[in-house]
Amino acid sequence: MRKQLNAVFSEKKEQCIFTIFVFLNLFLSMSQTLTIIIPAFNEADTIQIILEKIISVQLIHKVQKEVIVVDDASKDTTAEQVNAFIKSHHAGNIKIIRLDNNQGKGAAIHRGIEEATGDFIVIQDADTEYNPVEYNALLQPVLDGFADVVYGSRFMGGEPHRILFFWHSIGNKLLTTLSNMFTNLNLTDMETGYKLFRADMLKSLLLKENRFGFEPEVTAKISRIPKVRIYEVGVSYYGRTYDEGKKIDWRDGFHAIYCVLRYNTFDRRAFK
């Protein structure tokens, strides 16, 4: 009889501990915030579209959103479009920062990281190539306690992918392979624009690249955080052509090779 009572008590105790753990996780996630950094340069045609998509997304576990648009000295009406959107939608969780001089995508991201107050940070291009509805796929491994960093891969999963440039896809795979050789990771898409980080980890990094070199640099440096847990999830990709506003070109590809070599060999300082 005593053994039976002990067994029942032990089972009830385990159930109670599990219930407390579930509610604690739910409580913590309810008070968490995802900061969405949008580097923007001459994106007046698409910035309101992407903002509309962002505010329409309901994040899992009631995670809140903080949106930071960093206008990299646009020559069009990007800033005006953002301000008009904030006013018309009464969007208090969206703010815009204007840089005095055009410094590049990386510099805009750096400024956004400095301003971010959320628990997690994701980079969102100001065009419509990446769909904000997939924030939840990026968040899930982190909120489940498995990941610290999640890359959204354009080359895995069954999501829609626009068919565009053959040599771009070859270049992306070569850059990813080269990066993996140095970092000892097995990423499928190092150059993806969708990367989600624990904010404390990203803020600890010493980031230098002001243009498109951000991707190989942050990958090299995040990989050197002790016991970092990096995951990948498949995402859709609605790529655009140069006529539609795509900015990256072959010169950025060669610079990315330089960045892979630089930040994995002779410039290995990763932290502030």
C-alpha positions as CSV (number, residue, x, y, z in Angstrom):
1,M,0.0,0.0,0.0
2,R,2.8,2.4,0.9
3,K,4.6,1.7,-2.4
4,Q,1.4,2.4,-4.3
5,L,0.9,5.7,-2.5
6,N,4.5,6.7,-3.2
7,A,4.1,5.8,-6.8
8,V,0.9,7.9,-7.1
9,F,2.6,10.8,-5.3
10,S,5.6,10.6,-7.6
11,E,3.4,10.6,-10.7
12,K,1.4,13.6,-9.4
13,K,4.6,15.4,-8.6
14,E,6.0,14.9,-12.1
15,Q,2.7,16.1,-13.6
16,C,2.8,19.2,-11.4
17,I,6.4,20.0,-12.4
18,F,5.6,19.5,-16.1
19,T,2.5,21.8,-15.8
20,I,4.6,24.5,-14.0
21,F,7.2,24.2,-16.7
22,V,4.6,24.6,-19.5
23,F,3.0,27.7,-17.9
24,L,6.4,29.2,-17.1
25,N,7.5,28.9,-20.8
26,L,4.1,30.4,-21.9
27,F,4.5,33.3,-19.4
28,L,8.1,34.0,-20.6
29,S,7.1,33.9,-24.3
30,M,4.2,36.2,-23.7
31,S,6.5,38.9,-22.4
32,Q,9.0,38.5,-25.2
33,T,9.5,40.8,-28.2
34,L,10.8,40.2,-31.8
35,T,12.7,43.2,-33.2
36,I,12.3,43.4,-37.0
37,I,15.1,45.5,-38.6
38,I,14.4,46.8,-42.1
39,P,17.3,48.4,-43.9
40,A,15.9,50.5,-46.7
41,F,17.4,52.4,-49.6
42,N,15.1,53.8,-52.3
43,E,12.2,51.3,-51.5
44,A,9.3,53.7,-51.7
45,D,7.4,51.3,-54.0
46,T,7.4,48.4,-51.6
47,I,8.0,49.7,-48.1
48,Q,4.3,50.1,-47.2
49,I,3.5,46.7,-48.7
50,I,6.1,45.0,-46.4
51,L,5.0,47.0,-43.4
52,E,1.4,45.9,-44.0
53,K,2.5,42.3,-44.2
54,I,4.5,42.6,-41.0
55,I,1.7,44.1,-38.9
56,S,-0.7,41.5,-40.2
57,V,1.3,38.6,-38.9
58,Q,0.2,37.2,-35.6
59,L,3.3,35.8,-33.8
60,I,3.2,32.5,-31.9
61,H,3.0,32.5,-28.1
62,K,1.9,36.2,-28.2
63,V,5.4,37.4,-28.9
64,Q,5.3,41.2,-29.5
65,K,6.8,43.1,-32.5
66,E,9.1,46.0,-32.6
67,V,9.8,47.4,-36.1
68,I,12.8,49.5,-36.8
69,V,13.1,50.9,-40.4
70,V,16.6,52.3,-41.0
71,D,16.4,54.6,-44.1
72,D,19.9,54.6,-45.6
73,A,19.7,58.2,-47.0
74,S,17.1,57.3,-49.7
75,K,16.7,59.7,-52.6
76,D,13.1,58.8,-53.1
77,T,10.1,59.0,-50.7
78,T,10.9,55.9,-48.6
79,A,11.0,57.9,-45.3
80,E,7.8,59.8,-46.2
81,Q,6.0,56.5,-47.0
82,V,7.0,55.0,-43.7
83,N,5.9,58.1,-41.7
84,A,2.6,58.1,-43.6
85,F,2.1,54.4,-42.8
86,I,2.8,55.0,-39.1
87,K,0.3,57.8,-38.9
88,S,-2.4,56.1,-40.9
89,H,-2.1,52.8,-38.9
90,H,-1.4,54.4,-35.5
91,A,1.5,52.0,-35.4
92,G,3.4,52.9,-32.2
93,N,5.6,49.8,-32.5
94,I,7.2,51.1,-35.7
95,K,9.9,53.7,-35.8
96,I,12.1,55.1,-38.5
97,I,15.7,56.2,-38.3
98,R,17.3,58.2,-41.1
99,L,21.0,58.1,-41.8
100,D,22.5,61.3,-43.1
101,N,24.6,59.6,-45.7
102,N,24.2,56.4,-47.7
103,Q,26.4,53.9,-45.9
104,G,25.2,50.5,-47.1
105,K,22.9,47.7,-46.0
106,G,25.3,46.5,-43.3
107,A,25.7,49.9,-41.8
108,A,21.9,50.2,-41.6
109,I,21.6,46.8,-39.9
110,H,24.3,47.9,-37.4
111,R,22.3,50.9,-36.5
112,G,19.1,48.8,-36.1
113,I,20.9,46.4,-33.8
114,E,22.0,49.3,-31.6
115,E,18.4,50.5,-31.4
116,A,16.8,47.1,-30.9
117,T,15.2,46.4,-27.5
118,G,13.6,43.0,-28.3
119,D,14.6,39.6,-27.1
120,F,15.1,38.4,-30.7
121,I,16.2,40.2,-33.8
122,V,15.3,39.3,-37.4
123,I,16.5,41.1,-40.6
124,Q,13.8,42.0,-43.1
125,D,14.5,43.4,-46.5
126,A,12.4,46.3,-47.5
127,D,11.2,44.7,-50.7
128,T,8.9,41.7,-50.9
129,E,11.4,38.9,-51.6
130,Y,10.8,37.4,-48.1
131,N,7.4,36.9,-46.6
132,P,6.9,38.0,-42.9
133,V,4.4,35.2,-42.4
134,E,7.4,33.0,-42.0
135,Y,8.6,34.7,-38.8
136,N,6.8,32.0,-36.8
137,A,8.8,29.3,-38.6
138,L,12.0,31.1,-37.6
139,L,10.8,31.7,-34.0
140,Q,9.6,28.2,-33.3
141,P,13.0,26.4,-32.7
142,V,14.1,29.3,-30.5
143,L,10.9,29.4,-28.4
144,D,11.0,25.6,-28.1
145,G,14.4,26.0,-26.5
146,F,16.4,24.3,-29.2
147,A,18.0,27.2,-31.1
148,D,19.8,30.5,-30.5
149,V,20.1,31.4,-34.2
150,V,17.8,30.4,-37.1
151,Y,18.6,30.8,-40.8
152,G,15.8,30.8,-43.3
153,S,17.0,28.7,-46.2
154,R,15.8,29.3,-49.8
155,F,17.2,25.9,-50.8
156,M,15.3,23.6,-48.6
157,G,11.7,22.8,-47.8
158,G,8.7,22.9,-50.1
159,E,7.9,26.6,-50.1
160,P,7.5,28.6,-53.3
161,H,10.7,29.9,-55.0
162,R,10.7,32.2,-57.9
163,I,12.9,30.9,-60.7
164,L,15.5,33.5,-61.6
165,F,19.3,33.6,-62.2
166,F,21.2,30.4,-62.6
167,W,24.6,31.9,-61.9
168,H,23.3,33.6,-58.8
169,S,22.2,30.2,-57.4
170,I,25.6,28.7,-58.2
171,G,27.4,31.6,-56.6
172,N,25.2,31.3,-53.5
173,K,26.0,27.6,-53.1
174,L,29.8,28.2,-53.7
175,L,29.8,31.0,-51.0
176,T,27.9,28.8,-48.6
177,T,30.3,25.9,-49.2
178,L,33.3,28.1,-48.7
179,S,31.9,29.5,-45.5
180,N,31.0,26.1,-44.2
181,M,34.6,24.9,-44.8
182,F,35.8,27.5,-42.4
183,T,33.0,27.6,-39.8
184,N,32.5,23.8,-39.8
185,L,28.7,24.4,-40.2
186,N,26.5,22.6,-42.7
187,L,24.3,25.5,-43.8
188,T,22.5,25.3,-47.1
189,D,22.1,29.1,-47.5
190,M,24.6,31.3,-45.8
191,E,23.6,34.3,-47.9
192,T,19.9,34.2,-47.0
193,G,18.3,37.5,-46.0
194,Y,16.3,35.8,-43.3
195,K,18.3,35.3,-40.2
196,L,16.9,35.4,-36.6
197,F,19.2,35.8,-33.6
198,R,18.9,36.0,-29.9
199,A,19.4,39.7,-29.4
200,D,22.0,39.3,-26.7
201,M,24.2,37.2,-28.9
202,L,23.9,39.5,-31.9
203,K,24.6,42.6,-29.8
204,S,27.8,41.0,-28.5
205,L,29.4,40.8,-31.9
206,L,31.9,43.3,-33.3
207,L,30.4,43.8,-36.8
208,K,32.3,45.9,-39.4
209,E,30.9,45.3,-42.9
210,N,28.8,48.2,-44.2
211,R,27.5,46.6,-47.4
212,F,26.4,43.1,-48.4
213,G,29.4,41.6,-46.6
214,F,27.2,41.5,-43.4
215,E,26.0,37.9,-44.2
216,P,29.4,36.1,-44.4
217,E,30.8,38.2,-41.5
218,V,27.9,37.6,-39.1
219,T,28.0,33.9,-40.0
220,A,31.7,33.6,-39.3
221,K,31.4,35.5,-36.0
222,I,28.2,33.9,-34.7
223,S,29.7,30.4,-35.3
224,R,32.5,31.3,-32.8
225,I,30.1,31.8,-29.9
226,P,30.7,28.9,-27.5
227,K,27.9,26.3,-27.6
228,V,25.8,28.3,-30.0
229,R,22.9,26.4,-31.5
230,I,22.2,27.2,-35.1
231,Y,19.2,25.8,-37.0
232,E,17.8,26.2,-40.5
233,V,14.2,26.2,-41.7
234,G,12.9,26.3,-45.3
235,V,11.4,29.6,-46.4
236,S,9.8,30.9,-49.6
237,Y,11.6,33.3,-51.9
238,Y,9.9,35.8,-54.2
239,G,13.0,37.1,-55.8
240,R,13.0,40.2,-58.0
241,T,15.0,41.2,-61.1
242,Y,17.3,44.1,-61.6
243,D,14.5,45.9,-63.5
244,E,12.4,45.4,-60.4
245,G,15.0,46.9,-58.1
246,K,17.5,44.2,-57.1
247,K,20.7,45.9,-56.0
248,I,23.3,43.2,-55.4
249,D,25.7,42.4,-58.3
250,W,28.8,40.3,-59.2
251,R,31.1,42.7,-57.3
252,D,29.3,41.9,-54.1
253,G,29.9,38.2,-54.8
254,F,33.6,38.7,-54.9
255,H,33.5,40.9,-51.8
256,A,31.6,38.1,-50.0
257,I,34.5,35.7,-50.9
258,Y,36.9,38.2,-49.4
259,C,34.7,38.5,-46.2
260,V,34.6,34.7,-45.8
261,L,38.4,34.6,-45.9
262,R,38.9,37.7,-43.8
263,Y,36.7,36.9,-40.9
264,N,37.6,33.3,-40.7
265,T,41.4,33.7,-41.0
266,F,43.3,36.9,-40.4
267,D,40.6,39.1,-38.7
268,R,39.1,36.6,-36.3
269,R,38.0,39.0,-33.5
270,A,34.3,38.3,-33.1
271,F,33.3,40.1,-29.9
272,K,33.2,43.7,-28.7
